[in-house]
Amino acid sequence: MKKLLILGAGTAGTMMLNKLRHRLDKKEWEITIVENDPNHYYQPGFLFVPFGIYNKTEIVKPKADFFPNHIHAVWDEVVKIEPENNQVLLKNNDPLAYDVLLIATGCTPDPAETPGLQGELWEKDIFTFYTYEGSCALHDKLENWEGGKLVINIVDMPIKCPPAPLEFTFLAEAFFTNKGMRDKVDITFVTPMSGPFTKPVASKMLSGLLAERNIHSVHDFYIEKVDEANKKIVSYDEKEVPFDLLITIPTNKGAAMVAASGLDEGDDLNFAVTDKHTLQSKQFENIFVIGDATNLPASKAGSVAHFEGEVLTENILEFIAGKPLTHQFDGHSNCFIETGYGQASVIDFNYEVQPLPGKFPVPGIGPLSLLGISRINHWGKLAFKWAYWNMLLKGIPFPISTNMSMAGKEEEAATEA
Amino acid sequence: MSEVLIAGKSVSVNEEGYLTDPSQWNREIAEQIAAEVNITLTPKHWEVLEYLREKQQAGEMLNIRKIGKSGIVDIKEFYQLFPGGPLKNASKIAGIPKPASCI
């Protein structure tokens, strides 16, 4: 029997487990997945829990519920990959040998990277909604918070789900307005980027929306530390922003074992060096990487993992058959952006083309409005939770093409921005 | 994209003023772009600029964090050398494209 080994059973790993089990001959290929955490979190839900839109129980399910039959699951921590020996070392079990390895170990926020974040103010006046525990703790804090200076700060890029900090900001503004206490809350969005979003047309639209909602925006702010005594965040060039309640999006890092295995770029962010079109490791031809674990210049998001999955399944099958890899990932990303008050926007883009206005997924018709703000976009985001649990993780195809389409997009918007 | 004259040489730049072809760059061009943002280039500046050009040529992603680990400057010194947006300014002076580290 030949062995295919998948590391990580998050969104990308679970989806690939289902797709590959379906496509690989059971008499010829044994598939094993290694994972340490038995819980699967619906991560887009972390954004909604603080505001009571979702409760904390509806976004967690056992990971094993999404595994197909005829696979092996090993519940353990990966210590190191030994690519020269084609094996993976585990903390509590014997090493696992592989013919083909798929790394899907994702990324996680690391507040310890920034001095003062995880000090005495942690989960008293400093919170993150980027983890399940953090999101639940913030929900409890917001229930009784009496107002003051609310600061949302992105520590560094890249981060998982790049629109989430802005969505949080819009949802917070609406939350305090609905509570009748907006006049008691001063909201500031602080980012290391030059504008609220990474891509120009979307950034212009979102920066207008921040101003309209009376949210202050500070850009080009690269945080060095938290001044705990004076409750201020301080940048490397000594700018300061005071806070009463700080929502941090800490440095996002890949799994430490990626660097321990020598597969990263050497910048201690632990992202695996990956071909941005084929998703093959640049160092070892029988290693592939998917989702947040890669160093691709694409968003770290579930939709990206989904589009990558379509390409990668075909490439792995070609690799196994000894053929050249012919399927190319184009950097396609697609996300909803919650804007508060039951409305949302939608963006669709790839490596080359930034998000543009238009209609999606049916050109000219929609029903979703790209870069527009509508109630139906918000329903789309809420409906996605069902599709996530019932289709995406199980590897069932979506009615959205893998490669981004220009149909339905207004190209002239790019030249006006 | 357009052609402009910098330090007596015609080079192509994008709408934000970044050189689109790093091979058209030379030290006089760097000095003139630096002067426009009120920076006088010292030996330390040159070390950073050479590091950026080298990494860019090697196809590596550039970000502030990586420069802070380059052994040439730490992040604080990088900000002091190229105030404001250090990576944006340093890349423009180094004649390389604006780094796409912000995804």
HADDOCK unambig.tbl for C-alpha pairs under 7 A between the chains (distance, minus, plus):
assign (segid A and resid 157 and name CA) (segid B and resid 102 and name CA) 5.86 0.50 0.50
assign (segid A and resid 158 and name CA) (segid B and resid 102 and name CA) 6.47 0.50 0.50
assign (segid A and resid 158 and name CA) (segid B and resid 103 and name CA) 6.03 0.50 0.50
assign (segid A and resid 193 and name CA) (segid B and resid 102 and name CA) 6.67 0.50 0.50
assign (segid A and resid 198 and name CA) (segid B and resid 102 and name CA) 5.81 0.50 0.50
assign (segid A and resid 198 and name CA) (segid B and resid 103 and name CA) 5.56 0.50 0.50
assign (segid A and resid 220 and name CA) (segid B and resid 85 and name CA) 6.45 0.50 0.50
assign (segid A and resid 236 and name CA) (segid B and resid 76 and name CA) 5.48 0.50 0.50
assign (segid A and resid 236 and name CA) (segid B and resid 79 and name CA) 6.96 0.50 0.50
assign (segid A and resid 237 and name CA) (segid B and resid 76 and name CA) 6.86 0.50 0.50
assign (segid A and resid 237 and name CA) (segid B and resid 79 and name CA) 6.08 0.50 0.50
assign (segid A and resid 267 and name CA) (segid B and resid 66 and name CA) 5.73 0.50 0.50
assign (segid A and resid 297 and name CA) (segid B and resid 103 and name CA) 6.64 0.50 0.50
assign (segid A and resid 298 and name CA) (segid B and resid 103 and name CA) 6.48 0.50 0.50
assign (segid A and resid 299 and name CA) (segid B and resid 103 and name CA) 6.03 0.50 0.50
